[in-house]
Amino acid sequence: MSIKGYRRIRVLSIILLFITGLNALVAGYLFILDPSGKYVGITTELLEHSPFKNYLIPGLVLFTFNGIMNIVAAGLTIRRIRFYPYLILFQGIVLVVWILLQVVFLQMFQALHFVMGVIGIVLIICGASLAGKK
């Protein structure tokens, strides 16, 4: 891979990590603030097939693992710490698993699940590509 290609993959990864992280921070915070889901425009009825009675635990997980960790991974990727490709890869896996669990627990599939799942897969590919170059 050329240096230019390597740089493009790194920049794409940073953008996707920030977008995903900021989205997760906001949504997670809203779920923590009001575990009924009202602030996000949903009800706890969606949780019927999940182990949760409200959105507090999912909100904490979303805020932490898809929010804070994506922002940290983006920052460490900007700083080019030695193992940043593996952080990108890991965050892609976390996002794909999160989306799969949502689809299973909510027993529904929406456009946002598709978009975020694709972003997760792209992060996995980017992380693996960058790790292979190291």
C-alpha positions in Angstrom: 0.0 0.0 0.0 1.3 3.5 -0.9 1.9 6.1 1.8 -1.0 8.1 0.3 -3.3 5.1 0.5 -2.2 4.3 4.1 -2.9 8.0 5.1 -6.3 7.9 3.5 -7.3 4.8 5.4 -6.0 6.4 8.6 -8.0 9.6 8.0 -11.1 7.7 7.1 -10.8 5.7 10.3 -10.4 8.8 12.4 -13.5 10.4 10.8 -15.6 7.2 11.3 -14.4 6.8 14.9 -15.3 10.5 15.7 -18.7 10.3 14.0 -19.6 7.0 15.7 -18.2 8.2 19.0 -20.0 11.5 19.1 -23.3 9.8 18.1 -22.9 7.2 20.8 -22.0 9.8 23.5 -25.2 11.8 22.7 -27.5 8.8 22.5 -25.9 7.1 25.5 -26.2 10.3 27.6 -29.8 10.7 26.7 -30.6 7.1 27.7 -28.7 7.6 31.0 -30.5 10.9 31.6 -33.9 9.3 31.0 -33.9 5.5 30.9 -37.4 5.4 29.6 -36.2 6.3 26.1 -38.4 9.4 25.9 -35.6 11.7 24.9 -34.7 9.5 22.0 -38.3 9.1 20.9 -38.7 5.4 21.8 -40.4 3.4 24.6 -39.3 0.5 26.8 -41.7 -1.7 24.9 -38.9 -2.3 22.4 -37.0 -4.0 25.2 -39.6 -6.8 25.5 -37.2 -9.5 24.1 -34.1 -8.2 25.9 -32.8 -8.7 29.4 -33.4 -5.0 30.2 -36.4 -3.2 31.7 -35.1 0.2 30.7 -32.3 1.9 28.7 -30.0 2.7 31.6 -27.6 -0.2 31.2 -27.6 -0.1 27.4 -27.1 3.7 27.6 -24.1 3.2 29.9 -22.6 0.6 27.6 -23.3 2.7 24.5 -21.8 5.8 26.1 -18.7 4.0 27.3 -17.8 1.4 24.6 -19.1 3.1 21.5 -18.7 6.7 22.7 -15.7 7.2 24.9 -13.7 4.4 23.5 -14.2 5.5 19.9 -13.2 9.1 20.8 -10.1 7.8 22.6 -9.3 5.5 19.7 -9.6 8.4 17.3 -7.3 10.5 19.4 -4.7 7.8 19.7 -4.9 7.2 16.0 -4.3 10.9 15.4 -1.2 10.6 17.7 -0.2 7.5 15.8 0.5 5.4 18.8 2.1 2.1 17.9 -1.0 -0.1 18.3 -3.6 2.2 16.8 -4.5 -0.1 13.9 -5.6 -2.7 16.5 -7.8 -0.1 18.3 -9.5 0.7 15.0 -10.0 -3.0 14.4 -11.3 -3.5 17.9 -13.8 -0.6 17.8 -15.1 -2.0 14.5 -15.7 -5.3 16.1 -17.4 -3.6 19.1 -19.7 -1.7 16.8 -20.7 -4.8 14.8 -21.4 -6.8 17.9 -23.4 -3.9 19.4 -25.5 -3.7 16.2 -26.0 -7.5 16.1 -27.1 -7.5 19.8 -29.5 -4.6 19.1 -31.1 -6.5 16.2 -31.5 -9.7 18.3 -32.8 -8.0 21.4 -35.1 -5.5 19.6 -36.1 -8.1 17.0 -36.1 -5.4 14.3 -33.7 -4.1 11.6 -33.7 -0.5 10.6 -31.7 1.6 8.2 -29.5 3.0 11.1 -28.6 -0.6 12.0 -27.4 -1.1 8.4 -25.5 2.1 8.3 -23.7 1.6 11.6 -23.1 -2.1 10.8 -21.4 -1.0 7.5 -19.3 1.6 9.4 -18.2 -1.2 11.8 -17.2 -3.4 8.9 -15.3 -0.6 7.3 -13.5 0.1 10.6 -12.6 -3.6 10.8 -11.2 -3.6 7.2 -9.3 -0.3 7.8 -7.8 -1.6 11.1 -6.8 -4.9 9.5 -5.3 -3.1 6.5 -3.3 -0.7 8.7 -2.2 -3.5 11.0 -1.0 -5.5 8.0 1.2 -2.6 7.0 2.9 -2.2 10.4 
